[in-house]
Amino acid sequence: MNTEARKVAVITGASQGIGWGLVEAYRKIGYAVVATSRNITSIDDEGVTAVQGDITDPAAADRVVRTAIERYGRVDTLVNSAGVFIPKPFTDYTTEDYAAVTGVNLSGFFHMTQNVIPHMLAQGSGHIVNMTASLVDNADSRVTSALASLTKGGLQSVTKGLAIEYATRGLRFNAVSPGLIKTPMHKEETHQFLSELHPVKRMGEVSDIVNAVLFLENSPFVTGEILHIDGGMSAGH
């Protein structure tokens, strides 16, 4: 299918929450979208191709990117939106917790990004956005989350490193650092507690994160940026 005039976004964690909000947003600005998650089903939109798979598996990540190239001919943007968050005291984490968090947050990023970069380099342009977490910069004794810091902190550092590595080759790398956002990840009974963690005393909305990603998408002079969308968490408590 020859769709060279249409830009293409690949979005992970796309079946719900921030990921699904991004699918809808990129469609509204005219992109074709390849949407992937473990649980995603077919989507009634000719401009969206759903690819079910576990991005911790290198073969699944390869399949997602190959689908984008075969169906739409290019990849302009990758948003690594998939993420796992397990808040526990450090010594309570199990080996299963460690595998789950590092698998999605780090391995998923690694496999997806490695697969997409060669295609972006071949076309001379591309944008990769990673989702980090405000807790990486602002540890809070009320939310013990060492595995989030370990993995999302790594994503934050590698965003800057890759931005510099590819700065002269047409590729941009940015990150959005959310506070606590109202998504299915957080049960409704926790919302009041989570709201109190923010200086503005409320949780963020999916639209807040989507708007931040679109800002970065439309800012060609911005690379290596960690954009905090966190209700003031990064400023202090």
C-alpha positions, 0 to 999 in steps of 0.5 A: 500500500503506497501511503507516502503522504501519510505519516505513521505512528507506532504506539505501545500499550495502546489498548487503554488509558494513555496509549488509547488516548494517543491512538485517537489523538494521532488519528485526529491529526491525520496519522495512520497508527499501528497500535499494539498491546497484549490485549488489543483487538481489531479496531474499526478504523482503516487507519489503525492496525492493531497488533496483539503481542508482548513487546518484551518478546523481541519477535513481537516487537519486530512484528509490530514494526514490520507490520507498520512498514508493510502496511504503511511504508514508513514509521515517523513516530514511536511512542513507548507508552506501555508501562508497569508500575508496582509500588512496594517496599523494596525488600517485598519485591519478588523476582516475578515483580522484577521480571514484569517491570523490567520486561515491559519498561526496559526490554519493551523499550529496547526491542521496539526502539532498536527495530524502528530506528533503522527505518527512521534513519533510512527516511532521514527523520523520526521521533521517539517519545518515552513515558517516564515518571515524576517519582524518578526525580522526586522520591516520596516516602508515601509511594515506595516505588524502587522498580519504577525509579530503576526502570523509568530512571533508565528511560529518562537517561537513555532519552537524553543519550539517544537524543545526542547520539542521533542529533545530526541524523534527523531523529529526535528523542523526548520523554514525558514524565507524568504524575499520577494519571487517571487510568485503569492502572489506578483503582478509583478508591485510590484516587483521593490518596493519589490526588494528595501527592500532587501540589495541585491536589488532583490527579492528571487526565489522559488528555494532559499527557496526550497534549504533551506528546502532541506538543513534542510532536509539533516541536522540531527544535526540541530533543532530549527534553524530559517534559514534566506533566505532574501537577507540580510534583517536580517543583517540590512539596 
